[in-house]
Amino acid sequence: DYRLSTAIIRSLSFYAWEMALRRGDLKMRVALSELKMPAEFEADLEVSELSESARPSGRFHLAAVIKGNESFVEISGSITGDVILQCSRCLNEKELPISIRVDLSYVQSELFALQDGHQLTSEELSSDEIIDGGIEIDDMVLEQVVLALPQQFVCSEECPGLCTFCGAELKMGDCGCKQDAFDPRWDALTKLK
């Protein structure tokens, strides 16, 4: 049972898109040798997994322009979609829309084979690698979405979280636990002044 990522292709030759079967999913790949630069394209991509505390709510929409040649490529555009994030305080889930501005550069892998003593430029440091003459679009979208996710998501600034003793959700009301309970192992610290 394979799910196919659908793509609306503008200004691209059909042969510029290669579909490669990997781990039961079809991946979208741009073959740079077939493109007429600059090339505009849009794609709706399905991402199966983001992280332990985040998952996609549906497909991500990529609208981008590719400029350059087979050795150096710039991709600019946007990624939009919805993610379901888990609050780091109360563990409830909340759906959030995301919109990511994409400005990426890719360099042919042979250009990364540097000689001893060569100091990388800032452009080289911020570029990714073109492997086998193409770019994996699914991997690029996944990477950009994961980088845009907050490290610790909170459903609201007022979220009180969970009770540290019984695990009850505190925004539902008082759980009745004594919050000022003291751990006797810390007793020695109270004597220090």
Secondary structure, DSSP 8 states (H G I E B T S, - for coil): -----EEEESS--GGGEEEEEETTEEEEEEEGGG--SSEEEEEEE-----BTTEEESS-EEEEEEEEE-SSEEEEEEEEEEEEEEE-TTT--EEEEEEEEEEEEEEEEGGGG---TT----HHHHTEEEEBTTEEEHHHHHHHHHHHHS-SS--S-TT---B-TTT--BGGG------TT---GGGHHHHT--
